[in-house]
Amino acid sequence: MKVLNFANLVKCATFATIGAFGVSAVSAADWYAKDNLQPGHDPSMIRFEDGYALMSTNNNLQLWTSEDAYTWRDHKSTVSKIPQWAYTYAPTTEGIWAPDIYYMNGEYRVYYCVSVFGKRTSAIGYQSTKSIMPGTTGYGWTDHGHVFHTVASDKYNAIDADVVRDTEGNYWMAFGSFGLGIQLIKLDAKTGYQASDDKTVYNIARRTSKASNGAEEGPSLIEHGGQYFLFTAWDICCQQGANIEQTTYKTAYGRADKVTGPYKDRAGYDMANGGGTILMERYGRYVGPGGGEAFQDLNRVRFVHHYYDLNGDKYNHIHIRDVVFTDDNWAEMGQPFLGRYLSAEVEHGALTRAVSGDLAITRSNTASNGEYLAYINTAGSKIRLPMNIMQAGEYLLRYRYANGGEGDATHKVTVNGKSQTVTLPPTGSWGTFPEKSIVMIPATLKRGGNFIEIEPQPNGFFSELDRIDFLRVIRDTIPANGFDNGIRVRLTDKDEFAIKDGGYAIFENVVTDSIKSDEVSIQVKNATAGKLAIRDGAKNGIVLAECDLSMAKAAANGWSEANCGTLKSKTGIKDFYLTASGVSGEAIVGNILFKRAPLPESSSSSAVAESSSSEMIVSSSSESPVTLPIVRPSLNYSIAKIPNGYRVHFDNAGAHQAYLLNPMGQIVSHQKTNGTDIEFNNLPKGRFIVKVK
C-alpha cells in the first residue's frame, strides 16, 4: 500500500495542469523495482488458469511455474534423457533445444528440436500432458516422437519450432534456421504431426544481408487484430561470460494478413526478401535481447526473451514484456515485467539520442532497479514508453526525477499525441531519487496501447529521470474488465470479466482519495451464492468491502447488484484485489460501483466551505448556475458560481493569485489579477478546491 501526502504542495507555474507533491509511502519498496534475474535461454511461456509455465533450452525441458510471472518455482527436467528416436535424425545430438509450449486438442504440447550442431541434420518432435502443473490430476509427459526433420542437403534447418492457431482454427508450425530463413508447415491438430492436406513448406522470412552470414532464427508467430505477427532473432547468439561482447542478437518482426505471408515490415519490405523492423537490440547492460516468443495472456500479448547481463554474471536471463499495439496495429515492445503492471523504468524505453552521450543509462543505489536516465539534455533527444493500460480513464503519472541544479528544469511530456510542459523544481542532488522527488502529471489514457514520449526543453537547467508510475484516478466506477491480471479469471467473448472460486483480479494503483463515496456495490451475473471481496494489497489482504452474492438484487440490463457495505479505508494509493469465495462455476462481474452518498437535507449549495482560511471546496455540475455568492466571513474574498465555472472576488484590489485544484490536490488552473476578480471558466464536472494568496 502507498499513501500520498498532499500537505506539501510544491511551487509549479509553468503549465496549469501540472501538480508537484511530497509523497510518503507505508513501504518505500512499493515504488522501487528489482529484476528477478530468472535464468533461461530461448524461453517459451504459456498462460494457464492458475499462472504461467516456462521452459527453455538445455536441461532436458526443465519446467518452471509461477503465479505472478515474477517469482518462479523450479520443477526440474520433464524428461530424464534425450528420446531414443532423436538419434535416428540427429545421431550426435547432445541436448534438447528451443521448446515451444502450446495448448491444442485439449492438452499441453511442447515442441522441441534436436540437432547435430553446425549442420542441418535436425529434427522436431513433441511431448504432451493434460495438465501443466506438477502434482495435479492429468500431469505426466508422453513423448510422441518425430514431427519433421531435415538432412544436410536441405535448404533449411528443422530447429526452433513455434506453433500458432489461425483465425479459421488451423494450426501451423514455423521453424528455422540459422542463415537459411524461416519456414512454415501446417499441422494436424489431433495428431500434432504435419497435416496431410497441405505438405507445402512455406518460406516466410529470409535475410539478404551478409551481416552475421544472414543469421535469422527463433521464429514466433501470434495473431492480433486479424493479422499475424512474425518475430525472429537476427545475428550472433549465445556468446556469454568473457565473450559476451561478441553477442549481437536482436529481435525483428513483420506482419501479414495471412498466416502463410507475405510478412512485411513497417517500411513495407517483405521479410522473405530481407525485410524486418528491429524491435529490440543491445542497450545498456542488456546484451542480445532475442530468442523470444510471443504468447497470449489474459488481456494482453506478451513476449518472453533472453538477454545477457553485461554488468552482472554475463550469462543468460529472461525478460517478459508487453507487446503494445498502435492504433493501426503495429507492434512496439513494452517494459520488462519487474513485478508491477502500471510502472515504467525509463531506461527500458525506446531511446532516441540527438547527440552521443545523451540519455545515458546510469547506475544508482537509490534508483528503481538500480538504474536511471541521466543527461536528458539536448533538444531532439526522446524517450518513448509504450504501455498497455487495461482501464481507460483519468490517470496521474507519478514522475520521479532528480534535479541537482539551482533552477526549474522542464520536460515536454506527450501522451497519445497530447503534450504538456512539466516543471521539475530542484531536488538538491543528482543521481538520487528519494520519494519527495516527484511530480504528478494528469493524463487521460485509453484501453490498450498508450504511448508516452518525453523530451527535454533546454532552458539552462536539467533533470534526470528514474521511473513513472500510472495511478488510476477513480471517481465512482471500476470496470471489472479493466483488471491488470489475476488467477482463475478471464475475459469472455463479450469482453465481460469472469471469475471462479478461489480466483482474484488485481487493480493496481487505485487513488482512493478521489473516490466519491464509501458505499460499495458490485454488478454480477450467473452468481447466486458465494462472496466477492475487495482486499488491500494482496489476495489475502485486509478486506475493505465484501458482498454476499446470495443477497444481490435485480438491476438493469440483466445484471444483479450486490451491496458490499462501506469501504473501510479510503486514503492513499492502494492495489485492490477482487477475490471470489464459495462461487459455483463462474461469476460474471460488471462494474465495481462507489455510489455517491446523498447530501444532507439542509444542504442546497453546490459549493461547500472548508475550515481552512485560505481554501474552499466547490463543485462544478450540469445544474443551473448558482448566483448566490459563497462567502467566508473571516476572509477578504468570496466565490460565486457563474455559467461554466466560478468567480473569485477579492474585497480589495491588489496582486492576488488563485489556484483551482481537484480533490487529488492536482492544479487544474492558476490565475492572477491586479484587480478584484478572477474567473475559472469551461470546467469539467467535479469537485474543486480553491486556494488563494
Sequence and secondary structure as in RCSB ss.txt:
>XXXX:A:sequence
MKVLNFANLVKCATFATIGAFGVSAVSAADWYAKDNLQPGHDPSMIRFEDGYALMSTNNNLQLWTSEDAYTWRDH
KSTVSKIPQWAYTYAPTTEGIWAPDIYYMNGEYRVYYCVSVFGKRTSAIGYQSTKSIMPGTTGYGWTDHGHVFHT
VASDKYNAIDADVVRDTEGNYWMAFGSFGLGIQLIKLDAKTGYQASDDKTVYNIARRTSKASNGAEEGPSLIEHG
GQYFLFTAWDICCQQGANIEQTTYKTAYGRADKVTGPYKDRAGYDMANGGGTILMERYGRYVGPGGGEAFQDLNR
VRFVHHYYDLNGDKYNHIHIRDVVFTDDNWAEMGQPFLGRYLSAEVEHGALTRAVSGDLAITRSNTASNGEYLAY
INTAGSKIRLPMNIMQAGEYLLRYRYANGGEGDATHKVTVNGKSQTVTLPPTGSWGTFPEKSIVMIPATLKRGGN
FIEIEPQPNGFFSELDRIDFLRVIRDTIPANGFDNGIRVRLTDKDEFAIKDGGYAIFENVVTDSIKSDEVSIQVK
NATAGKLAIRDGAKNGIVLAECDLSMAKAAANGWSEANCGTLKSKTGIKDFYLTASGVSGEAIVGNILFKRAPLP
ESSSSSAVAESSSSEMIVSSSSESPVTLPIVRPSLNYSIAKIPNGYRVHFDNAGAHQAYLLNPMGQIVSHQKTNG
TDIEFNNLPKGRFIVKVK
>XXXX:A:secstr
 BEEEEEEE    SSTT EEEEEE S GGGG       B SS EEEEETTEEEEE SSTTTEEEEESSSSS EEE
EES SS  TTHHHH TT  S EEEEEEEETTEEEEEEEEE TTSS EEEEEEEESBSSTTSTTB  EEEEEEEEE
 TTSSS   S EEEE TTS EEEEE  TTT EEEEEE TTT SB SS    EEEE     GGGG EEEEEEEEET
TEEEEEEEES     GGGGGG   EEEEEEESSTT   B TTS BGGGT  EEEE  BTTEEEEEEEEEEE SSS
EEEEEEEEETTTTSSEEEEEEEEEE TT  EEEEEE SS SSEEEGGGSEEE SSTTSSEEEE TTSGGGEEEE 
  STT EEEEEEEESS EEEEEEEEEE  SSS EEEEEEETTEEEEEEE   SSSS   TTSEEEEEEEE SEEE
EEEEEE  SS   EEEEEEEEEE SSEEEGGG  EEEEEEE TTS EEEEEEEEEEEEEEEGGG S SEEEEEEE
S SSSEEEEEESSTTSEEEEEEEGGG EE GGG EEEEEEE S   SEEEEEEEEES  SEEEEEEEEEE     
TT   SEEE SSTTEEEEEE SS    S EE TTSSEEEEEETTEEEEEESS S EEEEEE TTS EEEEEEESS
SEEEE S  SEEEEEEE 
